[in-house]
Amino acid sequence: MITEEQYLEAKKTIDAYHQQLELQYANSRIELFKAKKGDYITYIGGSKSKNLIKGKKYRLTCAPWNIRVAVINESGRRQVFKNRLFTV
């Protein structure tokens, strides 16, 4: 059994970790919106699409908008995805 002090210390560590992840996520989103047509972005996973490979780079067919990006997938077709699935 752990003490309340150990629990609070662990909780503080976990909260700091989550804040760091959120900051990294926000920074990668900013970089993604700076991308333009023809640039390559990396697929980080999270989609059930059979036409994307995790860790592979895909070419943008236009600049990202709202929460979407359009890329050329493995079958050579243009496909639109949520931008949270990609990073620069």
N, C-alpha and C positions, 0 to 999 in steps of 0.2 A: 504494500500500500504506500502511496506517495503522500507527502505532506502538502498542505495548502500552499506553502512557499514554493515547493518544487513545481506544483501545478501552475501557479501564476507565472513563474519564470519560463516554463515551457510555452505557455499561452502567449507571452510577450515575444518569444522567439518566432513562433508561428505567425503572429500578426506582422512582425517585421518582414518575414519572408513573403507574405502575401502582398505587402506594400511594394516590395522590390519587384515582384512579378508584374503588378499593375503598371509600374513605371516603365518596365521593359516593354510591355505590351503597347503602352501609349506611344513610346518612342518609335517602335516598329511601324505603327499605324501612320505616324507623321511621315516617316520615310516612304511608306507605300504611296501616300497621296502625292509625293513629289515625283513619282514615276510618270513616264509618258509613253505614248504609243511606241511600240517596238522594243521597249525595255524588257528585261527578263526578271521574273519574280519566282521565288521558291515555294513550292507547295509543302505545307507543314502537316498535312493530314486533317482528318475530321469529316471528310465527305464520304458518302457511300458510292461515289462515282467510280466506275471501272476504267475510266479513261484518264486517270491521273495516277502518278507514281509519287509516293512520299519521298521528299528530298530532291526531286528533280525540278529543274527550272523550266518555266513556261513563258512564252512571249505574249505581252499584252497587245490586244488588238485596238485598244483605245485607252485613254487616261482613266484611272479609277474614278468612280462617281458614287456618292452617298455611301452605301456599305457594299458596293458591288465592284467586281473586276471582270473583265472579259479576256479570256486566254484561248490560245490554240491548244487543244488537248491532244492526247496520244493518237487519236484517230484522224487528226488533221482538221478538225472542225472547231469553229468558234463556240465557246460555251461560257456562260455567265455564272459566277460563283460569288458567295459572300467573301469580303476581303479578309475576314478573320482566319481564313484557311491558308493565307499566303503571307510571306514576308519578303523583304528586299534582300 
